[in-house]
């Protein structure tokens, strides 16, 4: 019988293989990376009352930020536009992520700017908005740890390096007092993927008012 850990171990292996496959086929695989994440991770794992796609965030003052590669939002608000031109109303957005098979220095700079512009939007909602990045070939854990400690990453909430580590800023008190625990990290492929997904699931279930105990499964 499989376990939660087994599932995420298999999922981590699958994502690694598919991300590598896209690199071999086309090199620059941004579009395929986000499609893989939506199809393999978010649509199967998350509530059916959520929608996922690529697009731009739009606030009530008609200010925009994007495009983001993967946006997770509730289906309670309308989606404007279609495809790459989709506009997600900020009140319904739960998380926004950038996805690259191979992260270059320019990608991290773009993520810095994008998270800053997104944070400047008017966001009137009772739930948290998580901003982050996911990739296969990424900066090292030590480099990302230093990045999170810098002013550059002050608007970024988390980063997942498939097969390696996840790091999350504890801005919203997910893991206790943010002053004493400014950020947390998990190393090891399946554990990193599991922790990252469970945090996003917790945000989603909280926003949708669905009881959950995902934090109880972190040790499995």
C-alpha positions in Angstrom: 0.0 0.0 0.0 1.3 3.4 -0.9 1.7 6.3 1.5 1.6 10.1 1.2 5.4 10.1 1.0 5.4 7.5 -1.7 2.9 9.6 -3.8 5.1 12.7 -3.6 8.2 10.6 -4.3 6.7 9.3 -7.5 5.4 12.7 -8.4 8.8 14.3 -7.8 10.4 11.7 -10.1 7.7 12.2 -12.8 8.1 16.0 -12.7 11.9 15.7 -13.0 11.6 13.4 -16.0 9.1 15.6 -17.8 11.0 18.8 -17.1 14.2 17.2 -18.5 12.3 15.9 -21.5 11.1 19.4 -22.4 14.6 20.7 -22.1 15.9 18.1 -24.5 13.1 18.9 -27.0 13.0 22.6 -27.0 15.6 24.0 -24.6 13.6 27.1 -23.5 10.7 25.3 -21.9 8.8 27.9 -19.9 5.4 27.2 -21.6 5.8 23.4 -21.1 7.0 23.7 -17.5 3.8 25.6 -16.5 1.6 23.1 -18.4 3.2 20.2 -16.7 2.7 21.7 -13.2 -1.0 22.5 -13.9 -1.7 19.1 -15.4 0.4 16.9 -13.0 0.2 18.8 -9.7 -2.5 21.4 -9.3 -5.5 20.0 -11.2 -5.3 16.5 -9.6 -4.4 17.7 -6.0 -6.5 20.8 -5.5 -10.2 21.3 -5.0 -12.4 21.3 -8.1 -13.7 24.7 -7.1 -10.4 26.2 -8.2 -9.1 27.2 -11.6 -5.5 27.3 -12.9 -4.0 29.1 -15.8 -1.4 31.5 -17.1 -2.2 35.2 -17.1 -2.1 38.6 -15.4 -3.5 39.8 -12.1 -6.0 42.7 -12.2 -7.1 44.7 -9.2 -10.2 46.8 -8.5 -8.4 50.0 -9.6 -7.6 48.4 -13.0 -3.9 48.0 -12.2 -2.2 44.9 -13.6 0.8 42.7 -12.7 2.1 39.8 -14.8 2.1 37.6 -16.6 2.5 34.8 -14.1 3.1 31.3 -15.4 0.8 29.5 -13.0 -2.1 31.2 -11.2 -4.3 29.4 -8.8 -7.7 31.1 -8.1 -11.1 30.3 -6.8 -13.9 29.9 -9.4 -16.1 32.4 -7.5 -15.0 35.3 -9.6 -15.1 35.6 -13.4 -12.0 35.0 -15.5 -11.5 37.8 -18.1 -9.9 37.0 -21.4 -8.5 33.7 -22.6 -5.2 31.9 -22.8 -2.1 34.1 -22.3 -4.3 37.1 -22.2 -6.3 35.9 -19.2 -7.0 38.4 -16.4 -7.5 37.1 -12.9 -9.2 39.4 -10.4 -7.0 39.7 -7.4 -9.7 39.0 -4.8 -10.0 35.4 -6.1 -6.3 34.6 -6.5 -4.6 32.4 -3.9 -1.1 32.0 -5.4 0.9 32.9 -8.4 4.1 31.1 -9.5 6.8 31.4 -12.2 8.0 28.1 -13.6 11.3 27.4 -15.5 13.0 24.2 -16.3 16.3 26.0 -16.0 16.5 29.2 -14.0 18.9 31.9 -15.3 20.0 35.0 -13.3 17.6 37.0 -15.5 14.7 34.8 -14.5 15.4 35.5 -10.8 15.6 39.3 -11.5 12.3 39.1 -13.4 10.7 37.2 -10.5 11.9 39.9 -8.1 10.4 42.7 -10.2 7.1 40.7 -10.8 6.6 40.0 -7.1 7.2 43.6 -6.3 4.7 44.9 -8.9 2.1 42.3 -7.7 2.5 43.2 -4.1 1.7 46.8 -5.1 -1.8 45.8 -6.4 -4.9 46.5 -4.3 -5.6 43.2 -2.7 -8.8 43.2 -0.6 -9.2 39.6 0.5 -9.4 37.7 3.7 -6.9 35.0 2.5 -3.2 35.1 1.8 -1.7 35.6 -1.6 1.4 33.4 -2.1 4.0 34.4 -4.7 6.8 32.1 -5.6 8.8 30.1 -8.2 9.4 26.5 -9.2 12.1 25.0 -11.3 14.4 22.0 -12.0 17.8 23.5 -12.6 17.8 26.3 -10.1 20.2 28.4 -7.9 21.7 26.4 -5.0 20.0 26.2 -1.6 22.7 28.5 -0.1 22.2 31.0 -2.9 18.4 31.0 -2.5 18.7 31.2 1.3 20.9 34.3 0.9 18.4 35.7 -1.6 15.5 35.3 0.8 17.5 37.2 3.4 18.1 40.1 1.1 15.8 43.1 0.4 15.3 41.8 -3.2 13.1 38.9 -2.0 11.0 40.9 0.4 7.8 40.4 -1.7 8.5 36.7 -2.5 6.9 34.0 -0.3 8.6 30.7 -1.5 10.6 28.8 -4.0 10.7 25.1 -4.9 13.7 23.4 -6.5 12.4 20.1 -7.8 14.5 17.2 -6.4 16.4 19.4 -4.0 14.7 21.9 -1.6 11.9 24.2 -0.8 12.2 27.5 1.1 9.3 29.6 2.4 9.2 33.0 3.9 7.1 32.9 7.1 5.6 36.3 6.5 2.1 35.3 7.3 2.8 33.3 10.4 2.3 29.9 8.9 5.0 28.4 11.1 4.8 30.5 14.2 6.1 34.0 15.1 7.6 35.5 11.9 10.1 37.5 14.0 11.7 34.4 15.5 11.1 32.2 12.5 11.6 34.4 9.4 11.6 31.5 6.9 11.7 27.7 6.9 13.3 25.3 4.5 13.0 21.6 3.6 15.6 19.7 1.7 15.2 16.4 -0.2 13.2 16.1 -3.3 9.9 14.4 -2.2 9.9 16.1 1.1 10.4 19.5 -0.5 7.6 19.0 -3.0 5.3 17.6 -0.3 5.9 20.6 2.0 5.5 23.1 -0.8 2.2 21.5 -2.0 0.8 21.1 1.5 1.3 24.8 2.2 -0.5 25.8 -1.0 -3.2 23.3 -0.2 -3.6 24.8 3.3 -3.9 28.3 1.8 -6.5 27.0 -0.7 -8.6 25.1 1.9 -8.5 28.0 4.3 -9.7 30.4 1.6 -12.5 28.0 0.5 -13.5 27.4 4.2 -12.9 23.7 3.9 -11.7 21.9 7.0 -8.2 20.3 6.5 -5.4 18.7 8.5 -2.6 18.9 5.9 -0.1 20.1 8.6 -0.5 16.8 10.3 0.8 15.0 7.3 4.1 16.9 7.1 6.0 14.2 9.0 4.8 11.2 6.8 
